[in-house]
Amino acid sequence: MKKTDAHSLRLQLIARLEREDRFDLSAKLRRCGIAAPLVCLDCGFVHITETRCKNKWCPSCQRGLAEAKASRLRFAVSRMKWPIFLTLTQGNTMTIEGEDVREFRRAFGRLRQMKFWKVKVRGGVASMEVTNIGNGWHLHLHAVIDCDWLSILSEPPRKWHTAKEKAWKILVAKSELQEAWRQALKAGYDPVCHVKRAEGNICQEVLKYVVKGDALVEMSDDISPLIDAISSTRLVTTFGTCYGLTKALEAEEPPVAFLCPNGHSAWMPEGMCHNLPEKAGEKSTTPKVQRETREQFKVRLLAAKLALMKAGRV
């Protein structure tokens, strides 16, 4: 999604939420995308960045959040021996609340406690997604699991099996998964399940946006209940051998320093740098009473650097 498209979608969402009298949600989006100049404390270079609300439903923030999460989970997926891409769904509902999303998470937890799952699945990562194309809210889950063959009722197909035998084994395995997921959902219908061998950049598929910005704008129903539902629930989970890997990796990764063109990494918001000393011969445009001396600036600069060093940022 281009930056201009994300900005346009964010403005449309703000208008949509305010029509629903959800000014508390629109205020979060209004604080996003505001120009925020940063000043290099060593050379005075000014870099213009933007504020971020970091909401998972914000069109401007969700791409960066998804990419950051995918980069961490890619390490967990790379350690899998038999990665399988799994999609689990449930029937559409006319309304959605936070409890609906949490119950869906609990259903996935019940599935992971079943015998065939414990025997066959070593670990994995999963993410939930919500869509609405006019026929109700569709809540589903994408996962990458480390599993050779997701069934205990049939043996995995071998190369010497006939096409008919392979088709039968796949049918038995699919029926077993579907029945297990139906029991986990406590549903009176057969939910849809899809299984295929994972390939390519599967993390991006699993961790795609929980709900895309353009999808929110195009939804015919009120969008505030969905935003409330996804904001109050953790939508990405790791389990089994993948549990804790991303936290350990994140703890080991050193913070990435953002450098100015001159190679410096100490920054301060422009509003906090009241008046940087002008260059020699440059005429000041600010009243002298507001300007600090070069010696005062050096003292403040040293104090800022010490504070950044103490915080481990430089």
C-alpha positions in Angstrom: 0.0 0.0 0.0 1.4 3.4 -1.0 1.9 6.1 1.6 -0.6 8.4 -0.2 -3.2 5.6 -0.3 -2.8 4.8 3.4 -3.2 8.5 4.2 -6.4 8.7 2.1 -7.8 5.6 3.8 -7.0 6.9 7.2 -8.9 10.1 6.5 -11.9 8.0 5.2 -11.8 5.9 8.4 -11.7 9.0 10.6 -14.8 10.3 8.8 -16.5 6.9 9.0 -15.8 6.6 12.7 -17.1 10.1 13.5 -20.3 9.3 11.6 -20.7 6.4 14.1 -20.0 8.8 17.0 -16.8 7.0 17.9 -14.7 10.0 18.4 -12.5 8.1 20.8 -11.3 5.9 17.9 -11.0 8.6 15.4 -8.9 10.6 17.8 -6.3 7.8 17.7 -6.1 8.1 13.9 -5.9 11.9 14.0 -2.7 11.6 16.1 -1.1 9.4 13.4 0.7 10.8 10.4 1.6 14.2 12.0 5.0 15.6 10.7 7.6 15.3 13.5 11.0 16.9 12.7 14.0 15.4 14.4 17.3 17.3 14.9 20.6 15.6 14.9 22.4 16.6 18.2 25.8 16.4 16.5 25.4 18.3 13.3 21.9 19.9 13.3 20.6 17.9 10.4 16.8 17.9 10.4 14.9 14.7 9.4 11.2 14.9 8.9 9.4 11.8 10.2 5.7 11.1 11.1 4.0 10.1 14.3 2.6 6.6 14.4 -0.4 5.4 16.5 0.7 1.7 16.1 -2.9 0.5 16.0 -3.3 -2.9 14.2 -6.3 -1.4 12.3 -4.6 1.8 11.2 -3.9 1.8 7.4 -0.7 3.8 7.9 0.7 1.5 10.7 -0.5 -2.0 9.9 2.0 -2.7 7.1 5.0 -1.8 9.3 3.6 -3.8 12.3 2.9 -6.8 10.1 6.4 -6.7 8.5 8.1 -6.4 11.9 6.1 -9.3 13.3 6.8 -11.4 10.2 10.5 -10.7 10.4 10.6 -12.1 13.9 8.4 -15.1 13.2 10.3 -16.0 10.0 13.1 -17.3 12.3 10.7 -19.6 14.0 9.3 -20.9 10.7 12.8 -21.5 9.3 13.4 -24.0 12.1 10.5 -26.1 11.1 11.2 -29.5 9.4 7.8 -30.0 7.8 6.0 -26.6 7.5 2.3 -26.9 6.7 0.0 -24.0 5.9 -3.3 -24.4 7.7 -6.5 -22.3 7.4 -9.4 -22.8 9.9 -12.8 -21.0 9.5 -16.1 -20.7 11.2 -19.5 -19.7 10.0 -20.3 -16.0 9.3 -22.0 -13.9 12.0 -24.1 -10.8 11.6 -22.5 -9.1 14.6 -19.0 -9.3 16.2 -17.7 -8.5 19.6 -14.5 -8.9 21.5 -15.9 -12.1 23.2 -16.5 -13.6 19.8 -12.8 -13.2 18.9 -11.7 -14.5 22.2 -13.9 -17.6 22.0 -12.4 -18.3 18.5 -9.0 -18.2 20.1 -10.2 -20.5 22.9 -11.5 -22.9 20.2 -8.1 -23.0 18.6 -6.6 -23.7 22.1 -9.0 -26.6 22.5 -8.0 -28.0 19.1 -4.3 -28.0 20.2 -5.2 -30.0 23.3 -6.7 -32.9 21.2 -4.8 -36.2 20.9 -4.1 -36.1 17.2 -2.7 -32.6 17.4 -0.4 -33.3 20.3 0.9 -36.4 18.6 1.4 -34.9 15.2 2.2 -31.2 15.6 5.5 -30.1 17.1 4.8 -26.3 17.1 3.7 -23.4 15.0 2.6 -19.8 14.6 -1.0 -18.6 14.0 -2.8 -15.3 13.2 -6.5 -14.4 13.0 -8.2 -12.3 10.3 -11.6 -10.8 9.9 -13.4 -10.0 6.7 -16.9 -8.8 5.7 -18.0 -8.7 2.1 -21.6 -8.0 2.8 -22.8 -11.4 4.0 -21.7 -11.1 7.7 -18.4 -11.2 9.7 -16.1 -13.9 8.6 -13.5 -14.8 11.3 -10.8 -17.2 10.3 -7.3 -18.3 11.3 -4.1 -18.9 9.3 -1.2 -20.9 10.8 2.1 -22.5 9.8 2.6 -25.7 11.8 5.5 -28.1 11.9 3.8 -31.4 11.0 4.7 -34.3 8.7 1.1 -35.6 8.4 -1.9 -34.1 10.2 -3.8 -37.4 11.0 -3.6 -40.4 13.2 -6.4 -42.3 11.5 -4.5 -42.7 8.2 -0.9 -43.1 7.3 0.8 -40.5 5.1 0.7 -41.3 1.3 3.9 -42.9 -0.1 5.3 -42.7 -3.6 4.3 -46.4 -4.2 0.6 -45.7 -3.4 -1.8 -45.4 -6.3 -3.6 -42.1 -7.0 -6.8 -43.6 -5.6 -5.1 -44.7 -2.4 -3.5 -41.3 -2.0 -6.9 -39.5 -2.5 -8.5 -41.8 0.1 -5.8 -41.1 2.7 -6.1 -37.3 2.1 -9.9 -37.5 2.4 -9.6 -39.4 5.7 -7.1 -36.8 7.1 -9.3 -33.9 6.0 -12.4 -35.4 7.6 -10.5 -36.0 10.8 -9.3 -32.4 11.0 -12.7 -31.1 10.1 -14.4 -33.1 12.8 -11.8 -32.1 15.4 -12.2 -28.4 14.5 -16.0 -28.8 14.6 -15.8 -30.2 18.2 -13.4 -27.4 19.2 -15.8 -24.7 17.8 -18.7 -26.6 19.5 -20.5 -26.0 16.2 -23.4 -27.9 14.7 -22.1 -27.6 11.2 -18.9 -28.8 9.3 -16.5 -25.8 9.2 -14.2 -25.3 6.2 -10.5 -26.3 6.7 -7.7 -26.0 4.2 -4.3 -27.6 4.4 -1.3 -27.4 2.0 2.4 -27.7 2.2 4.0 -24.3 3.0 6.2 -22.7 0.4 7.6 -19.3 -0.5 7.2 -16.3 1.8 4.6 -18.0 3.9 5.0 -15.6 6.9 3.6 -12.7 4.9 0.5 -14.8 4.1 0.0 -15.9 7.8 0.6 -12.4 9.2 -1.2 -10.3 6.6 -3.3 -7.5 8.1 -6.0 -8.6 10.5 -8.3 -6.4 8.5 -7.2 -4.2 5.6 -7.8 -0.5 5.6 -9.7 -0.5 2.3 -11.8 -3.5 3.6 -12.8 -1.4 6.6 -13.9 1.5 4.5 -15.9 -0.7 2.1 -17.7 -2.6 4.9 -21.5 -1.9 4.8 -21.9 -2.5 8.6 -20.6 -0.3 11.4 -16.9 -0.8 11.8 -16.5 0.3 15.4 -17.6 -3.1 16.9 -14.9 -4.9 14.8 -12.2 -2.4 15.9 -13.3 -2.8 19.5 -13.1 -6.6 19.1 -9.6 -6.8 17.5 -8.2 -4.1 19.8 -9.0 -6.1 23.0 -7.6 -9.4 21.8 -4.1 -10.8 21.0 -4.4 -12.0 17.4 -1.0 -13.6 16.8 0.1 -16.6 18.8 3.0 -19.1 18.9 2.8 -22.6 20.4 4.8 -25.8 20.9 8.4 -25.6 19.8 7.9 -22.1 18.4 6.7 -20.7 21.8 9.2 -18.1 23.2 11.5 -18.1 20.1 10.5 -14.7 18.9 10.9 -13.2 22.4 14.4 -14.7 22.7 15.3 -13.4 19.2 14.0 -10.0 20.0 16.0 -9.8 23.2 19.2 -10.8 21.4 18.8 -8.3 18.6 20.6 -5.0 19.2 18.6 -1.8 18.6 19.1 -0.5 15.1 20.5 3.1 15.1 19.0 5.5 12.6 21.9 7.6 11.2 21.9 11.1 9.7 23.9 11.6 6.4 27.0 12.4 8.5 26.8 9.1 10.4 25.5 10.4 13.7 22.8 8.6 15.7 21.7 11.0 18.5 18.4 12.7 17.8 16.0 15.0 19.6 12.6 16.3 18.6 12.8 19.8 17.1 10.5 21.2 19.7 13.0 20.3 22.4 15.9 21.9 20.6 14.7 25.5 21.3 17.5 27.2 19.3 20.5 25.5 17.9 23.5 27.9 17.6 23.6 29.4 14.1 26.7 28.9 11.9 29.5 31.5 12.0 28.4 34.6 10.2 24.7 33.6 10.0 22.3 36.2 11.1 19.9 35.1 13.8 16.2 35.3 13.0 15.2 34.7 16.7 15.3 37.4 19.4 18.5 37.2 21.4 16.6 36.8 24.6 15.4 33.4 23.4 18.7 32.1 22.0 21.2 30.1 24.1 24.9 30.6 23.9 27.1 28.0 22.3 28.5 27.0 25.7 24.9 26.4 27.0 24.1 24.4 23.9 27.2 22.2 24.4 26.2 21.5 28.1 22.7 20.6 27.0 24.0 18.4 24.2 26.4 16.6 26.6 23.5 16.0 29.0 21.3 14.6 26.2 24.1 12.3 25.0 24.6 11.0 28.5 20.9 10.4 28.9 20.8 8.5 25.6 23.9 6.4 26.6 22.3 5.5 29.9 19.2 4.4 28.1 21.3 2.2 25.8 20.3 4.0 22.6 23.8 5.1 21.5 
